[in-house]
Amino acid sequence: MFRGIKDKDDSAYESFNEFTRTLLVNEHYQRNLDELTRAAYPTTTNK
């Protein structure tokens, strides 16, 4: 992927954009899941 970007290959740019979007969506999902878990299973101490 990175070699393709260095060679200015358009499909490599699209692959990198898709990879970045996947990471951002995963981070957003994990953050929401953490919040829901904390709300469903409250603790007496904040960790």
C-alpha positions as CSV (number, residue, x, y, z in Angstrom):
1,M,0.0,0.0,0.0
2,F,2.7,2.5,1.0
3,R,4.9,1.6,-2.0
4,G,1.9,2.3,-4.2
5,I,1.4,5.7,-2.6
6,K,5.1,6.4,-3.2
7,D,4.6,5.4,-6.9
8,K,1.5,7.6,-7.0
9,D,-0.9,4.7,-7.7
10,D,-4.5,5.9,-7.3
11,S,-5.7,2.5,-6.0
12,A,-3.1,2.6,-3.2
13,Y,-4.5,6.0,-2.1
14,E,-8.0,4.5,-2.1
15,S,-6.8,1.5,0.0
16,F,-5.2,3.9,2.5
17,N,-8.4,6.0,2.7
18,E,-10.4,2.8,3.3
19,F,-7.9,1.6,6.0
20,T,-8.1,5.0,7.7
21,R,-11.9,5.0,7.7
22,T,-12.0,1.5,9.2
23,L,-9.7,2.6,12.0
24,L,-11.8,5.6,12.8
25,V,-15.1,3.7,12.7
26,N,-13.6,1.0,15.0
27,E,-12.4,3.7,17.4
28,H,-15.8,5.3,17.5
29,Y,-17.5,1.9,18.0
30,Q,-15.2,0.9,20.8
31,R,-15.7,4.3,22.6
32,N,-19.5,3.8,22.4
33,L,-19.2,0.2,23.6
34,D,-17.1,1.3,26.6
35,E,-19.6,4.0,27.5
36,L,-22.5,1.5,27.3
37,T,-20.6,-1.0,29.4
38,R,-19.9,1.5,32.1
39,A,-23.6,2.5,32.1
40,A,-24.8,-1.1,32.3
41,Y,-22.3,-2.2,34.9
42,P,-21.6,0.8,37.2
43,T,-18.8,0.5,39.7
44,T,-18.2,2.3,43.0
45,T,-14.9,3.6,41.8
46,N,-14.0,5.3,38.6
47,K,-11.2,3.6,36.8
